[in-house]
């Protein structure tokens, strides 16, 4: 399997709306994922949501990817307008040119863009690993963030999505291929 790390909508406005401790923990986990993916010479693909109006409008500070996990020069950034990052974007072509057939997914918002993109990937035939502790959302509709995330994990496992905590993404038994020469142990 050739995998890529897909970092969805970890933008200032969305991360800043989380409680401070939750935001810090999320960014730390995603930064570790990015670092470990780079050590394995695995592509890191960023997705950024765009709106016509509001805080996520092109070029606004809240629209920027959070500095703690910011892309490096040359990292692809897929600009999207819909929840599913495959819809009307070049994400599929970008992954195809890199021979990617498995995605490791993290980001914001669990019940919207993370969910929609994960389902889009499954529909397109990708194998997907959702990093359980590397995505977040907000309390809504009388449910806590934890309840929303637990329900999402259960629903996605029914679609054959692998859900694991960050510390186990590259543990033995992982489906992801490591490049020749391995990488830093995690």
C-alpha contacts under 8 A as a table, 3 or more apart, distances in Angstrom:
res1	aa1	res2	aa2	distance
1	X	100	X	7.60
1	X	101	X	6.27
1	X	102	X	6.41
1	X	175	X	6.76
1	X	176	X	5.46
1	X	177	X	5.03
2	X	99	X	6.56
2	X	100	X	4.90
2	X	101	X	5.63
2	X	102	X	6.04
2	X	176	X	6.50
2	X	177	X	5.63
3	X	42	X	6.67
3	X	43	X	7.53
3	X	100	X	5.38
3	X	101	X	6.14
3	X	102	X	4.47
3	X	103	X	5.43
3	X	104	X	6.97
3	X	176	X	5.88
3	X	177	X	6.79
4	X	37	X	7.82
4	X	42	X	5.66
4	X	43	X	4.87
4	X	44	X	5.84
4	X	45	X	7.01
4	X	100	X	6.41
4	X	102	X	6.56
4	X	103	X	5.18
4	X	104	X	6.15
5	X	33	X	7.91
5	X	34	X	7.34
5	X	37	X	6.77
5	X	42	X	7.19
5	X	43	X	6.29
5	X	44	X	4.79
5	X	45	X	6.10
5	X	103	X	5.93
5	X	104	X	4.73
5	X	105	X	6.13
5	X	106	X	7.83
6	X	44	X	6.15
6	X	45	X	4.97
6	X	46	X	5.98
6	X	47	X	7.34
6	X	103	X	6.41
6	X	104	X	5.91
6	X	105	X	4.94
6	X	106	X	6.37
7	X	10	X	6.89
7	X	44	X	7.37
7	X	45	X	6.17
7	X	46	X	4.80
7	X	47	X	6.05
7	X	105	X	6.32
7	X	106	X	5.24
7	X	107	X	5.35
8	X	46	X	6.11
8	X	47	X	4.74
8	X	48	X	6.60
8	X	105	X	7.49
8	X	106	X	6.18
8	X	107	X	4.44
8	X	108	X	5.93
8	X	113	X	7.31
8	X	114	X	6.66
9	X	14	X	7.67
9	X	46	X	7.61
9	X	47	X	5.55
9	X	48	X	4.82
9	X	49	X	5.94
9	X	65	X	7.27
9	X	107	X	5.92
9	X	108	X	5.32
9	X	109	X	7.50
9	X	113	X	7.77
10	X	14	X	6.78
10	X	15	X	6.37
10	X	48	X	7.46
10	X	65	X	5.64
10	X	66	X	6.06
10	X	107	X	5.51
10	X	108	X	5.67
11	X	14	X	5.55
11	X	15	X	6.10
11	X	48	X	7.14
11	X	62	X	6.60
11	X	63	X	5.68
11	X	64	X	5.39
11	X	65	X	4.15
11	X	66	X	5.16
12	X	15	X	5.31
12	X	16	X	5.71
12	X	61	X	7.22
12	X	62	X	4.70
12	X	63	X	6.18
12	X	64	X	5.91
12	X	65	X	6.01
12	X	66	X	5.06
13	X	16	X	5.29
13	X	17	X	6.36
13	X	55	X	6.75
13	X	56	X	7.26
13	X	62	X	4.47
13	X	63	X	6.49
14	X	17	X	5.41
14	X	18	X	7.20
14	X	62	X	7.93
14	X	108	X	7.05
14	X	109	X	7.88
15	X	18	X	5.56
15	X	23	X	5.83
15	X	66	X	7.57
15	X	108	X	7.66
16	X	19	X	7.60
16	X	20	X	7.52
16	X	23	X	6.84
18	X	22	X	6.22
18	X	23	X	5.50
18	X	137	X	7.75
18	X	138	X	7.03
19	X	22	X	5.33
19	X	23	X	6.09
20	X	23	X	5.12
20	X	24	X	6.18
21	X	24	X	5.19
21	X	25	X	6.15
22	X	25	X	5.19
22	X	26	X	6.05
23	X	26	X	5.20
23	X	27	X	6.17
24	X	27	X	5.28
24	X	28	X	6.13
25	X	28	X	5.13
25	X	29	X	6.24
26	X	29	X	5.26
26	X	30	X	6.19
26	X	133	X	7.40
26	X	134	X	5.81
26	X	135	X	7.03
26	X	136	X	7.48
27	X	30	X	5.12
27	X	31	X	5.90
27	X	68	X	6.47
27	X	69	X	6.86
28	X	31	X	5.08
28	X	32	X	6.25
28	X	68	X	7.77
29	X	32	X	5.14
29	X	33	X	6.31
29	X	133	X	7.55
29	X	134	X	6.06
29	X	166	X	7.06
30	X	33	X	4.92
30	X	34	X	6.13
30	X	69	X	6.92
30	X	106	X	7.19
30	X	107	X	7.86
30	X	134	X	5.95
31	X	34	X	5.08
31	X	35	X	6.11
31	X	68	X	6.74
31	X	69	X	5.26
32	X	35	X	5.03
32	X	36	X	6.06
33	X	36	X	5.16
33	X	37	X	6.00
33	X	166	X	7.15
34	X	37	X	5.10
34	X	38	X	6.15
34	X	44	X	6.80
34	X	69	X	7.39
35	X	38	X	5.19
35	X	39	X	6.21
36	X	39	X	4.96
36	X	40	X	6.35
36	X	183	X	7.88
36	X	184	X	6.99
36	X	186	X	7.49
37	X	40	X	5.13
37	X	41	X	6.28
37	X	42	X	5.02
37	X	43	X	7.06
37	X	44	X	6.92
38	X	41	X	4.81
38	X	42	X	5.61
38	X	43	X	7.12
38	X	44	X	7.31
39	X	42	X	7.51
39	X	183	X	5.48
39	X	184	X	6.14
40	X	178	X	6.24
40	X	179	X	6.25
40	X	182	X	6.53
40	X	183	X	4.78
40	X	184	X	7.21
41	X	179	X	6.88
42	X	179	X	7.93
43	X	75	X	7.78
44	X	75	X	6.50
44	X	76	X	7.44
45	X	75	X	6.39
45	X	76	X	5.31
45	X	77	X	6.14
45	X	78	X	7.49
46	X	71	X	7.23
46	X	75	X	7.47
46	X	76	X	6.22
46	X	77	X	4.66
46	X	78	X	6.13
47	X	77	X	5.56
47	X	78	X	4.68
47	X	79	X	6.02
47	X	80	X	7.11
47	X	85	X	7.03
48	X	63	X	7.75
48	X	64	X	7.99
48	X	65	X	7.23
48	X	77	X	6.91
48	X	78	X	6.17
48	X	79	X	5.08
48	X	80	X	6.17
49	X	56	X	6.75
49	X	63	X	7.60
49	X	79	X	6.07
49	X	80	X	5.02
49	X	81	X	5.78
49	X	82	X	7.52
50	X	56	X	5.43
50	X	57	X	5.43
50	X	58	X	5.96
50	X	63	X	7.39
50	X	79	X	6.72
50	X	80	X	5.95
50	X	81	X	5.34
51	X	54	X	6.59
51	X	55	X	7.79
51	X	56	X	5.33
51	X	57	X	4.68
51	X	58	X	7.08
51	X	81	X	6.57
52	X	56	X	7.91
52	X	57	X	5.53
52	X	58	X	7.70
53	X	56	X	7.27
53	X	57	X	5.61
54	X	57	X	5.88
55	X	60	X	6.73
55	X	61	X	7.96
55	X	62	X	5.57
55	X	63	X	6.32
56	X	60	X	6.70
56	X	62	X	6.05
56	X	63	X	4.31
57	X	60	X	5.85
57	X	63	X	6.19
58	X	63	X	6.51
59	X	63	X	6.50
59	X	64	X	7.18
60	X	63	X	5.23
60	X	64	X	6.87
61	X	64	X	5.42
65	X	69	X	7.38
65	X	70	X	5.82
65	X	71	X	7.89
66	X	69	X	5.88
66	X	70	X	5.86
67	X	70	X	4.78
71	X	75	X	5.76
71	X	76	X	7.99
71	X	77	X	7.97
72	X	75	X	5.58
78	X	85	X	7.66
78	X	89	X	6.96
78	X	90	X	6.98
78	X	91	X	6.32
79	X	89	X	7.00
80	X	83	X	7.80
80	X	85	X	5.94
80	X	87	X	7.75
80	X	88	X	7.49
80	X	89	X	6.30
82	X	85	X	6.70
82	X	87	X	6.72
82	X	113	X	7.90
83	X	112	X	6.17
83	X	113	X	4.32
83	X	114	X	7.77
83	X	116	X	5.61
83	X	117	X	6.69
84	X	87	X	5.55
84	X	113	X	5.94
84	X	114	X	7.89
84	X	116	X	4.67
84	X	117	X	4.19
84	X	118	X	7.83
84	X	119	X	7.99
84	X	120	X	6.19
85	X	88	X	7.87
85	X	89	X	6.70
85	X	91	X	6.87
85	X	113	X	7.49
85	X	116	X	7.76
85	X	117	X	5.37
85	X	120	X	7.81
86	X	89	X	5.64
86	X	90	X	7.20
86	X	91	X	5.60
86	X	92	X	6.19
86	X	117	X	6.75
86	X	120	X	6.53
86	X	121	X	7.55
89	X	92	X	7.60
90	X	93	X	5.37
90	X	94	X	6.03
91	X	94	X	5.04
91	X	95	X	6.19
92	X	95	X	5.28
92	X	96	X	6.12
93	X	96	X	4.93
93	X	97	X	6.18
94	X	97	X	5.39
94	X	98	X	6.63
95	X	98	X	5.17
95	X	99	X	6.20
95	X	100	X	5.15
95	X	101	X	7.71
96	X	99	X	4.92
96	X	100	X	5.95
96	X	101	X	7.94
97	X	100	X	7.76
100	X	103	X	7.56
101	X	125	X	7.82
101	X	126	X	5.21
101	X	127	X	6.42
102	X	126	X	5.31
102	X	127	X	4.54
102	X	128	X	5.64
102	X	129	X	7.70
102	X	176	X	7.24
103	X	126	X	6.89
103	X	127	X	6.33
103	X	128	X	4.89
103	X	129	X	6.19
104	X	128	X	6.00
104	X	129	X	4.75
104	X	130	X	5.92
104	X	131	X	6.94
105	X	114	X	7.57
105	X	118	X	7.52
105	X	128	X	7.20
105	X	129	X	6.14
105	X	130	X	4.86
105	X	131	X	6.07
106	X	114	X	7.22
106	X	130	X	6.50
106	X	131	X	5.85
106	X	134	X	5.12
106	X	135	X	5.09
107	X	110	X	7.28
107	X	114	X	6.56
107	X	134	X	6.31
107	X	135	X	4.53
107	X	136	X	6.67
108	X	113	X	6.78
108	X	114	X	6.26
108	X	135	X	5.62
108	X	136	X	5.39
108	X	137	X	6.33
109	X	112	X	5.39
109	X	113	X	5.62
109	X	114	X	5.79
109	X	115	X	7.98
109	X	135	X	6.87
109	X	136	X	5.54
109	X	137	X	4.69
109	X	138	X	7.88
110	X	113	X	6.54
110	X	114	X	4.85
110	X	115	X	5.86
110	X	135	X	5.84
110	X	136	X	5.32
110	X	137	X	5.28
110	X	148	X	7.98
110	X	149	X	6.62
110	X	152	X	7.62
111	X	114	X	6.47
111	X	115	X	5.39
111	X	116	X	7.89
111	X	137	X	6.83
111	X	148	X	7.01
111	X	149	X	7.33
111	X	152	X	6.92
112	X	115	X	5.38
112	X	116	X	5.96
113	X	116	X	5.00
113	X	117	X	5.80
114	X	117	X	5.36
114	X	118	X	5.98
114	X	135	X	7.68
115	X	118	X	5.21
115	X	119	X	6.16
115	X	152	X	7.43
116	X	119	X	5.21
116	X	120	X	6.03
117	X	120	X	4.84
117	X	121	X	6.06
118	X	121	X	5.10
118	X	122	X	6.29
118	X	128	X	7.04
118	X	130	X	7.98
119	X	122	X	5.07
119	X	123	X	6.17
119	X	156	X	7.93
120	X	123	X	5.12
120	X	124	X	6.32
121	X	124	X	5.09
121	X	125	X	6.39
121	X	126	X	5.31
121	X	127	X	7.59
121	X	128	X	7.30
122	X	125	X	5.12
122	X	126	X	5.28
122	X	127	X	6.56
122	X	128	X	7.00
122	X	159	X	7.75
122	X	161	X	7.98
123	X	126	X	7.57
127	X	161	X	7.13
128	X	161	X	5.32
128	X	162	X	6.24
129	X	161	X	5.85
129	X	162	X	4.55
129	X	163	X	5.64
129	X	164	X	7.25
129	X	169	X	7.98
130	X	161	X	6.88
130	X	162	X	6.14
130	X	163	X	4.83
130	X	164	X	6.65
131	X	134	X	5.32
131	X	135	X	7.08
131	X	163	X	5.86
131	X	164	X	5.32
131	X	165	X	5.44
131	X	166	X	5.65
131	X	169	X	7.22
132	X	135	X	6.72
132	X	153	X	7.68
132	X	163	X	5.80
132	X	164	X	5.38
132	X	165	X	4.87
132	X	166	X	6.97
133	X	136	X	7.88
133	X	165	X	5.57
133	X	166	X	6.39
134	X	165	X	7.79
134	X	166	X	6.90
136	X	145	X	7.43
136	X	149	X	7.69
137	X	145	X	5.92
137	X	149	X	7.87
138	X	144	X	7.27
138	X	145	X	5.27
139	X	142	X	7.18
139	X	143	X	5.67
139	X	144	X	4.41
139	X	145	X	4.69
139	X	148	X	7.76
140	X	143	X	5.38
140	X	144	X	6.63
140	X	145	X	7.51
143	X	147	X	5.94
143	X	148	X	6.43
144	X	147	X	5.19
144	X	148	X	6.32
145	X	148	X	5.15
145	X	149	X	6.12
146	X	149	X	5.14
146	X	150	X	6.04
147	X	150	X	5.14
147	X	151	X	6.16
148	X	151	X	5.28
148	X	152	X	6.20
149	X	152	X	4.98
149	X	153	X	6.16
150	X	153	X	5.16
150	X	154	X	6.30
151	X	154	X	5.21
151	X	155	X	6.20
152	X	155	X	5.14
152	X	156	X	6.05
153	X	156	X	5.21
153	X	157	X	6.00
153	X	163	X	6.81
154	X	157	X	5.25
154	X	158	X	6.50
155	X	158	X	5.29
155	X	159	X	6.96
156	X	159	X	5.02
156	X	160	X	6.66
156	X	161	X	5.41
157	X	160	X	4.94
157	X	161	X	4.78
157	X	162	X	6.31
157	X	163	X	7.04
158	X	161	X	7.26
164	X	168	X	6.15
164	X	169	X	6.32
165	X	168	X	5.61
165	X	169	X	6.69
166	X	169	X	5.34
167	X	170	X	7.57
167	X	171	X	7.53
167	X	186	X	6.92
168	X	171	X	4.80
169	X	174	X	6.68
170	X	174	X	5.65
170	X	176	X	7.21
170	X	186	X	7.00
171	X	174	X	5.80
171	X	186	X	7.40
178	X	182	X	5.67
178	X	183	X	7.29
179	X	182	X	5.62
179	X	183	X	7.63
